[in-house]
């Protein structure tokens, strides 16, 4: 059972992103403040859960959290500012949207930019260490997966309902066959060599 947070009693928000390594689509981040006594036997890093488990946990987290929100940075924005800055911006946007102001923030990973005067800490593999980060990882992942399934309806040739924009062999083959879509991240290496796209 994961501890709910790093610092109890301060409305600590956990935050995490999803889609950083994708070739297409926005990067999503979530911020979640859980009650200090929140527990759930399945709650863990979203990558350790099945899609069905993540989807089952999403409404539980959204119903029982003190506050939660999702932030999005588009593919076009990623191309302008780079994926690291975009991931942090998505986290900031999620924090901006919280209906309860956090007293502290903990972040999955090792990079973050200050969020106003709110104290923050980073934790490598934090989504497997603290429940509020794990909850954020699940919301970021499930909201982004839903978005990629919707994009698949507009651009079905890339198989985003299955690969969610990640660089699978089938995804790259579709890019080679059909060219990039408006949702592809042109600053990423879509093909090798990249020049074959232009």
Backbone as CSV, one residue per row, in Angstrom:
resi,resn,N_x,N_y,N_z,CA_x,CA_y,CA_z,C_x,C_y,C_z
1,UNK,0.847,-1.193,0.000,0.000,0.000,0.000,0.887,1.249,0.000
2,UNK,0.668,2.125,-0.958,1.477,3.333,-1.055,1.059,4.342,0.005
3,UNK,2.013,5.062,0.616,1.616,6.198,1.454,0.906,7.235,0.603
4,UNK,-0.091,7.889,1.195,-0.909,8.814,0.413,-0.081,9.950,-0.177
5,UNK,0.838,10.482,0.615,1.610,11.639,0.160,2.925,11.680,0.917
6,UNK,3.742,12.663,0.627,5.010,12.848,1.319,4.833,13.641,2.606
7,UNK,3.966,14.653,2.568,3.729,15.519,3.726,2.235,15.614,3.993
8,UNK,1.778,15.015,5.068,0.352,15.001,5.385,-0.091,16.351,5.948
9,UNK,-1.389,16.622,5.791,-1.993,17.776,6.430,-1.821,19.099,5.727
10,UNK,-1.317,19.094,4.480,-1.068,20.372,3.786,-1.716,20.419,2.401
11,UNK,-2.644,19.504,2.117,-3.216,19.427,0.764,-2.109,19.323,-0.285
12,UNK,-1.279,18.308,-0.122,-0.161,18.114,-1.039,-0.654,17.537,-2.367
13,UNK,-0.278,18.180,-3.459,-0.641,17.701,-4.796,0.476,16.833,-5.357
14,UNK,0.104,15.677,-5.853,1.018,14.872,-6.650,0.771,15.167,-8.114
15,UNK,1.825,15.189,-8.925,1.648,15.475,-10.346,2.543,14.580,-11.197
16,UNK,2.036,14.260,-12.382,2.770,13.403,-13.317,2.240,13.663,-14.717
17,UNK,3.030,13.258,-15.723,2.636,13.474,-17.118,2.497,12.151,-17.848
18,UNK,1.859,12.219,-19.019,1.732,11.061,-19.897,1.901,11.526,-21.339
19,UNK,2.587,10.721,-22.117,2.748,11.011,-23.542,4.025,11.723,-23.903
20,UNK,4.971,11.762,-23.001,6.204,12.492,-23.284,6.982,11.870,-24.447
21,UNK,6.981,10.558,-24.542,7.774,9.889,-25.573,7.042,9.623,-26.868
22,UNK,5.850,10.178,-27.035,5.052,9.917,-28.230,5.524,10.740,-29.424
23,UNK,5.183,10.270,-30.602,5.487,10.997,-31.835,4.359,11.941,-32.231
24,UNK,3.194,11.751,-31.632,2.019,12.533,-32.037,1.155,12.849,-30.829
25,UNK,0.387,13.923,-30.968,-0.569,14.282,-29.939,0.018,15.125,-28.828
26,UNK,-0.877,15.627,-28.013,-0.498,16.476,-26.887,0.154,15.660,-25.782
27,UNK,0.874,16.353,-24.916,1.317,15.758,-23.661,0.310,16.188,-22.592
28,UNK,-0.066,15.248,-21.754,-1.037,15.480,-20.689,-0.344,15.377,-19.336
29,UNK,-0.828,16.129,-18.363,-0.378,15.987,-16.985,-1.592,16.100,-16.078
30,UNK,-1.507,15.497,-14.923,-2.568,15.607,-13.928,-1.963,16.013,-12.596
31,UNK,-2.769,16.683,-11.798,-2.422,17.019,-10.423,-3.554,16.510,-9.544
32,UNK,-3.196,15.836,-8.462,-4.204,15.221,-7.591,-3.854,15.480,-6.133
33,UNK,-4.842,15.963,-5.389,-4.747,16.055,-3.932,-5.682,14.999,-3.364
34,UNK,-5.131,14.037,-2.631,-5.928,12.981,-2.024,-6.162,13.269,-0.544
35,UNK,-7.261,12.766,0.016,-7.409,12.827,1.471,-6.251,12.081,2.139
36,UNK,-5.828,12.547,3.295,-4.682,11.915,3.964,-4.926,10.445,4.293
37,UNK,-6.195,10.048,4.418,-6.508,8.661,4.770,-6.910,7.813,3.560
38,UNK,-6.688,8.323,2.349,-7.090,7.587,1.149,-6.256,6.325,0.979
39,UNK,-6.914,5.226,0.687,-6.216,3.977,0.348,-7.000,3.270,-0.755
40,UNK,-6.293,2.527,-1.575,-6.923,1.660,-2.562,-5.924,0.564,-2.906
41,UNK,-6.350,-0.704,-2.851,-5.383,-1.800,-3.034,-4.741,-1.842,-4.415
42,UNK,-5.407,-1.288,-5.434,-4.852,-1.334,-6.785,-3.943,-0.155,-7.105
43,UNK,-4.011,0.907,-6.326,-3.330,2.147,-6.708,-1.823,1.947,-6.777
44,UNK,-1.267,2.269,-7.949,0.169,2.101,-8.192,0.508,2.903,-9.442
45,UNK,1.802,2.948,-9.755,2.269,3.547,-11.003,1.401,3.034,-12.161
46,UNK,0.892,3.956,-12.988,-0.017,3.555,-14.062,0.601,2.531,-15.009
47,UNK,1.938,2.565,-15.159,2.602,1.629,-16.070,2.574,0.207,-15.522
48,UNK,2.323,0.045,-14.229,2.264,-1.275,-13.615,0.850,-1.864,-13.641
49,UNK,-0.102,-1.094,-14.155,-1.494,-1.518,-14.172,-1.942,-1.840,-15.589
50,UNK,-2.962,-2.673,-15.694,-3.561,-2.921,-17.003,-4.452,-1.742,-17.383
51,UNK,-4.799,-1.654,-18.658,-5.698,-0.589,-19.094,-7.024,-0.668,-18.350
52,UNK,-7.528,-1.874,-18.143,-8.796,-2.041,-17.430,-8.684,-1.551,-15.988
53,UNK,-7.560,-1.846,-15.331,-7.372,-1.379,-13.954,-7.292,0.141,-13.892
54,UNK,-6.567,0.745,-14.838,-6.483,2.212,-14.868,-7.856,2.834,-15.062
55,UNK,-8.611,2.283,-16.004,-9.932,2.839,-16.289,-10.882,2.649,-15.096
56,UNK,-10.712,1.568,-14.335,-11.537,1.351,-13.146,-11.160,2.318,-12.028
57,UNK,-9.883,2.654,-11.929,-9.418,3.564,-10.880,-9.760,5.020,-11.161
58,UNK,-9.837,5.380,-12.424,-10.063,6.795,-12.759,-11.303,7.382,-12.071
59,UNK,-12.496,6.775,-12.166,-13.652,7.391,-11.490,-13.544,7.376,-9.978
60,UNK,-12.843,6.408,-9.422,-12.642,6.369,-7.967,-11.798,7.564,-7.536
61,UNK,-10.693,7.794,-8.241,-9.820,8.926,-7.917,-10.565,10.240,-8.084
62,UNK,-11.270,10.374,-9.202,-11.967,11.638,-9.476,-13.074,11.910,-8.462
63,UNK,-13.711,10.842,-7.947,-14.794,11.015,-6.975,-14.268,11.287,-5.570
64,UNK,-13.145,10.678,-5.208,-12.691,10.724,-3.813,-11.570,11.723,-3.551
65,UNK,-10.952,12.255,-4.596,-9.883,13.241,-4.400,-10.435,14.520,-3.775
66,UNK,-9.609,15.174,-2.991,-9.933,16.517,-2.504,-10.059,17.456,-3.705
67,UNK,-9.149,17.294,-4.655,-9.176,18.062,-5.900,-8.329,17.325,-6.930
68,UNK,-8.709,17.466,-8.201,-7.900,16.913,-9.290,-8.113,17.776,-10.526
69,UNK,-7.136,17.756,-11.419,-7.250,18.497,-12.670,-6.237,17.947,-13.660
70,UNK,-6.517,18.215,-14.935,-5.648,17.765,-16.017,-5.194,18.978,-16.818
71,UNK,-3.921,19.003,-17.187,-3.363,20.057,-18.028,-2.864,19.470,-19.336
72,UNK,-2.972,20.233,-20.412,-2.639,19.748,-21.759,-1.734,20.752,-22.454
73,UNK,-0.721,20.242,-23.161,0.118,21.067,-24.037,0.123,20.394,-25.403
74,UNK,-0.271,21.121,-26.425,-0.473,20.552,-27.758,0.835,20.192,-28.452
75,UNK,0.697,19.417,-29.517,1.872,19.055,-30.324,2.551,20.299,-30.890
76,UNK,1.764,21.278,-31.333,2.344,22.518,-31.880,3.131,23.260,-30.807
77,UNK,2.612,23.295,-29.585,3.338,23.945,-28.489,4.607,23.185,-28.147
78,UNK,4.529,21.853,-28.183,5.720,21.029,-27.920,6.815,21.379,-28.920
79,UNK,6.445,21.508,-30.196,7.439,21.832,-31.228,8.084,23.195,-30.991
80,UNK,7.353,24.108,-30.372,7.885,25.451,-30.125,8.813,25.500,-28.910
81,UNK,8.491,24.745,-27.855,9.218,24.934,-26.579,10.014,23.719,-26.121
82,UNK,9.910,22.599,-26.755,10.532,21.297,-26.490,9.720,20.500,-25.470
83,UNK,9.919,19.195,-25.484,9.052,18.300,-24.721,9.268,18.422,-23.208
84,UNK,10.488,18.686,-22.754,10.692,18.837,-21.311,9.917,20.038,-20.787
85,UNK,10.080,21.182,-21.443,9.343,22.367,-21.008,7.842,22.162,-21.138
86,UNK,7.431,21.458,-22.187,6.012,21.204,-22.384,5.442,20.324,-21.277
87,UNK,6.205,19.317,-20.851,5.745,18.434,-19.774,5.563,19.219,-18.476
88,UNK,6.513,20.092,-18.173,6.415,20.908,-16.961,5.262,21.906,-17.082
89,UNK,5.088,22.487,-18.280,3.981,23.413,-18.496,2.641,22.707,-18.307
90,UNK,2.517,21.480,-18.794,1.277,20.724,-18.602,1.000,20.500,-17.112
91,UNK,2.048,20.217,-16.338,1.874,20.076,-14.890,1.414,21.387,-14.266
92,UNK,2.014,22.490,-14.674,1.608,23.797,-14.149,0.151,24.097,-14.514
93,UNK,-0.244,23.746,-15.732,-1.629,23.980,-16.131,-2.593,23.134,-15.305
94,UNK,-2.191,21.902,-14.991,-3.027,21.067,-14.125,-3.128,21.684,-12.730
95,UNK,-2.019,22.151,-12.200,-2.023,22.795,-10.877,-2.876,24.065,-10.897
96,UNK,-2.792,24.828,-11.985,-3.611,26.039,-12.120,-5.102,25.715,-12.029
97,UNK,-5.493,24.558,-12.530,-6.905,24.202,-12.626,-7.470,23.556,-11.361
98,UNK,-6.615,23.246,-10.397,-7.111,22.655,-9.149,-8.066,23.611,-8.448
99,UNK,-9.140,23.071,-7.911,-10.111,23.903,-7.188,-9.681,24.167,-5.747
100,UNK,-8.654,23.453,-5.295,-8.072,23.665,-3.965,-6.598,23.988,-4.163
101,UNK,-6.141,25.079,-3.587,-4.724,25.444,-3.743,-3.856,24.505,-2.921
102,UNK,-2.861,23.878,-3.550,-2.010,22.959,-2.787,-1.053,23.692,-1.848
103,UNK,-0.771,23.049,-0.722,0.223,23.590,0.204,1.618,23.100,-0.099
104,UNK,1.710,22.049,-0.917,2.993,21.494,-1.338,2.737,20.675,-2.598
105,UNK,3.809,20.435,-3.348,3.714,19.691,-4.605,4.824,18.648,-4.640
106,UNK,4.469,17.419,-5.025,5.507,16.433,-5.312,5.322,15.951,-6.748
107,UNK,6.453,15.731,-7.421,6.485,15.540,-8.868,7.202,14.241,-9.196
108,UNK,6.633,13.473,-10.124,7.343,12.294,-10.609,8.479,12.731,-11.530
109,UNK,9.672,12.198,-11.299,10.814,12.530,-12.149,11.838,13.348,-11.395
110,UNK,12.720,13.998,-12.145,13.804,14.766,-11.509,13.890,16.207,-12.004
111,UNK,12.885,16.659,-12.773,12.914,18.032,-13.278,11.561,18.696,-13.054
112,UNK,11.601,19.936,-12.579,10.385,20.713,-12.367,10.788,22.170,-12.264
113,UNK,9.869,23.046,-12.583,10.103,24.483,-12.427,9.249,24.982,-11.273
114,UNK,9.743,25.951,-10.496,8.975,26.441,-9.342,7.561,26.847,-9.744
115,UNK,6.628,26.515,-8.867,5.234,26.874,-9.087,4.869,27.937,-8.052
116,UNK,5.068,29.189,-8.430,4.839,30.283,-7.496,5.677,30.099,-6.242
117,UNK,5.057,30.292,-5.098,5.745,30.142,-3.815,5.483,28.787,-3.165
118,UNK,4.775,27.907,-3.863,4.416,26.607,-3.271,5.650,25.700,-3.258
119,UNK,6.035,25.156,-2.106,7.204,24.270,-2.072,6.972,23.006,-2.880
120,UNK,8.007,22.564,-3.582,7.881,21.364,-4.406,9.114,20.497,-4.271
121,UNK,8.928,19.201,-4.497,10.018,18.221,-4.472,9.815,17.253,-5.624
122,UNK,10.907,16.780,-6.215,10.839,15.770,-7.267,11.263,14.421,-6.704
123,UNK,10.683,13.363,-7.251,11.003,12.002,-6.823,11.098,11.110,-8.053
124,UNK,12.280,10.561,-8.299,12.430,9.594,-9.376,11.588,8.369,-9.026
125,UNK,10.792,7.908,-9.994,9.846,6.802,-9.806,8.867,7.096,-8.677
126,UNK,8.513,8.375,-8.557,7.580,8.775,-7.509,6.208,8.174,-7.672
127,UNK,5.848,7.803,-8.939,4.529,7.217,-9.163,4.402,5.824,-8.566
128,UNK,5.514,5.219,-8.181,5.486,3.941,-7.480,5.761,4.091,-5.997
129,UNK,5.868,5.349,-5.522,6.216,5.596,-4.117,5.130,6.308,-3.328
130,UNK,4.351,7.161,-4.015,3.334,7.955,-3.318,2.008,7.863,-4.061
131,UNK,0.930,7.710,-3.278,-0.388,7.503,-3.871,-0.855,8.713,-4.669
132,UNK,-0.531,9.928,-4.213,-1.030,11.094,-4.960,-0.350,11.224,-6.320
133,UNK,0.932,10.851,-6.428,1.582,10.851,-7.742,1.045,9.702,-8.591
134,UNK,0.853,8.528,-7.977,0.289,7.394,-8.714,-1.088,7.752,-9.271
135,UNK,-1.901,8.421,-8.455,-3.234,8.841,-8.909,-3.114,9.816,-10.073
136,UNK,-2.164,10.741,-9.994,-1.949,11.682,-11.093,-1.499,10.957,-12.354
137,UNK,-0.650,9.953,-12.200,-0.184,9.212,-13.375,-1.350,8.491,-14.051
138,UNK,-2.279,7.980,-13.262,-3.441,7.269,-13.811,-4.373,8.242,-14.537
139,UNK,-4.629,9.396,-13.939,-5.506,10.359,-14.603,-4.869,10.902,-15.874
140,UNK,-3.576,11.221,-15.825,-2.907,11.720,-17.023,-2.967,10.683,-18.143
141,UNK,-2.690,9.443,-17.799,-2.673,8.368,-18.800,-4.068,8.101,-19.367
142,UNK,-5.079,7.993,-18.514,-6.417,7.647,-19.005,-7.037,8.794,-19.793
143,UNK,-6.814,10.029,-19.355,-7.346,11.161,-20.117,-6.645,11.263,-21.465
144,UNK,-5.339,11.030,-21.489,-4.630,11.108,-22.774,-5.037,9.960,-23.695
145,UNK,-5.186,8.760,-23.153,-5.602,7.631,-23.985,-6.967,7.912,-24.620
146,UNK,-7.868,8.484,-23.853,-9.186,8.838,-24.393,-9.046,9.836,-25.542
147,UNK,-8.194,10.837,-25.345,-7.941,11.848,-26.380,-7.360,11.210,-27.641
148,UNK,-6.425,10.255,-27.478,-5.821,9.622,-28.651,-6.824,8.725,-29.372
149,UNK,-7.730,8.100,-28.641,-8.785,7.320,-29.302,-9.689,8.244,-30.126
150,UNK,-9.962,9.437,-29.612,-10.772,10.402,-30.360,-10.023,10.894,-31.599
151,UNK,-8.712,11.159,-31.464,-7.919,11.567,-32.632,-7.869,10.462,-33.679
152,UNK,-7.874,9.218,-33.227,-7.850,8.083,-34.159,-9.031,8.138,-35.122
153,UNK,-10.169,8.625,-34.665,-11.342,8.717,-35.534,-11.096,9.676,-36.699
154,UNK,-10.268,10.691,-36.471,-9.940,11.668,-37.520,-8.779,11.201,-38.394
155,UNK,-7.854,10.429,-37.816,-6.653,9.995,-38.545,-6.453,8.492,-38.323
156,UNK,-7.339,7.661,-38.858,-7.304,6.230,-38.525,-6.095,5.469,-39.048
157,UNK,-5.393,6.005,-40.037,-4.305,5.235,-40.649,-3.125,5.006,-39.709
158,UNK,-3.014,5.791,-38.644,-1.841,5.694,-37.770,-2.030,4.717,-36.605
159,UNK,-3.234,4.211,-36.420,-3.458,3.230,-35.357,-3.356,3.785,-33.952
160,UNK,-3.734,5.037,-33.765,-3.580,5.655,-32.446,-4.502,5.066,-31.388
161,UNK,-5.555,4.358,-31.806,-6.393,3.680,-30.824,-5.636,2.563,-30.134
162,UNK,-4.587,2.063,-30.800,-3.773,0.980,-30.239,-2.450,1.516,-29.691
163,UNK,-1.713,2.276,-30.523,-0.357,2.686,-30.098,-0.334,3.999,-29.325
164,UNK,-1.448,4.746,-29.301,-1.593,6.004,-28.551,-0.543,7.057,-28.937
165,UNK,0.039,6.899,-30.121,1.015,7.877,-30.587,2.461,7.506,-30.307
166,UNK,2.688,6.388,-29.629,4.067,5.972,-29.328,4.752,5.434,-30.590
167,UNK,6.088,5.407,-30.603,6.832,5.066,-31.825,6.919,3.572,-32.083
168,UNK,5.792,2.932,-32.360,5.792,1.520,-32.723,6.199,1.361,-34.186
169,UNK,6.543,0.142,-34.555,6.905,-0.127,-35.949,5.746,0.201,-36.890
170,UNK,4.524,-0.164,-36.484,3.351,0.096,-37.324,3.085,1.596,-37.459
171,UNK,3.297,2.337,-36.376,3.090,3.788,-36.429,4.093,4.425,-37.392
172,UNK,5.341,4.055,-37.284,6.353,4.617,-38.190,6.084,4.217,-39.644
173,UNK,5.622,2.980,-39.842,5.311,2.541,-41.204,4.174,3.379,-41.789
174,UNK,3.189,3.730,-40.964,2.079,4.562,-41.440,2.553,5.973,-41.779
175,UNK,3.476,6.508,-40.972,4.031,7.831,-41.275,4.781,7.789,-42.607
176,UNK,5.527,6.705,-42.817,6.279,6.588,-44.074,5.329,6.478,-45.270
177,UNK,4.221,5.771,-45.067,3.278,5.550,-46.170,2.407,6.764,-46.456
178,UNK,1.980,7.464,-45.401,0.986,8.531,-45.571,1.512,9.927,-45.251
179,UNK,2.735,10.005,-44.713,3.251,11.290,-44.274,2.711,11.658,-42.902
180,UNK,3.232,12.723,-42.315,2.788,13.117,-40.978,1.439,13.826,-41.025
181,UNK,0.718,13.708,-39.925,-0.553,14.417,-39.767,-0.301,15.773,-39.106
182,UNK,-1.322,16.638,-39.039,-1.168,17.891,-38.294,-0.941,17.681,-36.802
183,UNK,-1.188,16.463,-36.303,-1.006,16.185,-34.878,0.362,15.574,-34.561
184,UNK,1.184,15.359,-35.570,2.516,14.822,-35.301,3.446,15.922,-34.787
185,UNK,4.387,15.515,-33.965,5.379,16.433,-33.401,6.546,16.507,-34.376
186,UNK,6.606,17.588,-35.124,7.599,17.686,-36.183,9.008,17.893,-35.656
187,UNK,9.148,18.239,-34.389,10.480,18.378,-33.795,11.041,17.024,-33.354
188,UNK,10.235,15.967,-33.434,10.686,14.623,-33.079,11.191,13.909,-34.322
189,UNK,11.988,12.871,-34.103,12.457,12.048,-35.218,11.347,11.061,-35.580
190,UNK,10.539,11.430,-36.549,9.415,10.587,-36.938,9.867,9.376,-37.731
191,UNK,10.862,9.580,-38.580,11.436,8.497,-39.368,12.949,8.615,-39.325
192,UNK,13.612,7.567,-39.758,15.070,7.594,-39.830,15.465,7.219,-41.264
193,UNK,16.000,8.095,-42.090,16.317,9.491,-41.733,15.091,10.398,-41.806
194,UNK,15.088,11.391,-40.963,13.972,12.336,-40.876,13.697,13.040,-42.203
195,UNK,14.718,13.262,-43.003,14.569,14.034,-44.235,13.627,13.373,-45.240
196,UNK,13.331,12.111,-45.065,12.421,11.443,-46.005,11.013,11.997,-45.930
197,UNK,10.721,12.783,-44.856,9.380,13.348,-44.704,9.174,14.584,-45.551
198,UNK,10.242,15.224,-46.011,10.086,16.576,-46.566,10.449,16.629,-48.039
